[in-house]
Amino acid sequence: MAADWPMFRGVNGSGVAAGETVPVEFGPTKNVVWKTALPFGHSSPVIVGDRIFLTGAEGGNVEGSGRPEKIVDKGGKLYTICLDRATGKILWRRESPRPRIEQYQTVNSPASPSAASDGQSVFVFFADYGLLAYGLDGNEIWRTPLGPFNNVNGHGSSPIVWRDLVVLVCDQDAGSYIIALDKKTGKQRWRVERPEVTRSYVTPAVLEREGAPAELIVPGAYQVTSYRADTGEKLWWVRGFSWQPKSLPVIDAGLIYVHGWEGGGEAETPTETPAWAEALSQYDKSGDGKITPDEVDDRMRRSFYLLDLDGKGHLLARDWEFYRARRAARNTLLAIRQGGRGDISQSHVLWRMQKFLPNVPSPLIYRGVLYLVKDGGILSAVDPKTGAVLKQGRLAGALDTYYASPVGAAGKVILVSQGGVATVIKAGADWEIEATHDMDEPVFATPAVVDGRMYFRTRGWLYCFGQ
């Protein structure tokens, strides 16, 4: 399936496309092979054979000025959409049940997780329902309800397919877990609880080594964890990670690269927060062993919903200890050596980097260079073996927020800002900007590149660009 793009960001989430060509000049009226109108959604295109799969929501989203932060969800319909890769024609749409409307951040959507395919079926996840499987012809194979979920920002984790399993990370503020379903029946094969983590938006990657069981590499709040892919057995973990990570791991040349960033996590010295017993003596005016909104200061009261992980209207020891962990967490990019068992926080971290890190976009390793794009359009080229910064600069004309992850193809790296400005750079340690194009619409999805063509989702369209 090397020529396909079978999950979010391609084969194993690498973001690297096969082939020797990619469009360098493109835009709403330039090198457009076709374009197709799409409903609202942030899922990225997934491509197998002659089919493209996306998800979307329509009928209940009221747009103020067309800007995503003005969208109000009134319970529209959720769809899985299949398009013909050659023409962009919509071949079928299938509606998902929507028994609830889960809360999501204004820059998220009810259709943010991307599909995954094994070339015979396609699997999609909606937080407002669960997982569904369809044949490539659009016939439903199975549906498995999941949730409701406890995540104030909504979900962003995409399913993956490994052998005969569909795997999904369901991290949330209370009750985090990973689940693996039989891809033919939708029945649960294993489930692992993750009480040590709170919400995240990550998609796992699979590490396969000769003579060793395949591993699921799963970043999470405060630690990175490896599980046996076939059973869910916990193999190893690395502590000292950031809070609520969003990007997927990248595996290359015997190393695992994971990163997490959150506002407030860039300070070199962690914020001091009192332990639970001290917090009770400071805030618990009623003496009932709980901390309620009326017992804290205005600053803490405004963010109380973020501290109250189970939504019960008060804080207990678990809520407070995770609050302490969040304030102590540092932004970091880790290069982890493969292998090991148990706590490998000290033994297997080759290097770490704490500055110039992205918020949402995943790292890209392409032709021996690691690329990071930080909000503000700051692009860093890093030596993946040492963590040394090789070159750093701003993407002129695209000094913006970034949600789409970078993609490497045909000696180029493509980066797309939230405002819809795409930058094409010549790949290398001394990268250079070759072209900049304005798509005239916001972009949250990551492009897909297959057979020399690029499939590019904006706010309202899916474009196919070719030379």
ABEGO torsion letter per residue (X at the ends): XAABBABBGEBGGAGBBBEABBBABBEAABGBABBBBBBBEABBBBBBEABBBBBBBBGABBBBAGBAAABBBAGBBBBBBBBBAAAGBBABBBBBBBABBBBBBAABBABABBBBBAGABBBBBBAAAEBBBBBAAGBBABBBBBOBBBBAAEBABBBBBBEABBBBBBBBABGBBBBBBBAAAGBBABBBBBAABBBBABBBBBBBBBGBBBBBBBBBBGBBBBBBAAAGBBABBBBGBBBGBABBBBBBGGBBBBBBBBBGAABABBBBBBBAAAAAAAABAAGAGBBBAAABBAAAAAAAAAABAAGAGBBBAAAAAAAAAAAABBBBBBBBBBEEBEBAAAAABABBBABGBBAABBBBBBGGBBBBBBBGGBBBBBBAAAGBBABBBBBBGABBBBABBBBBBGGBBBBBBAAGBBBBBBBEABBBBABBBBAGBBBABBBBBBGGBBBBBBAABBBBBBX
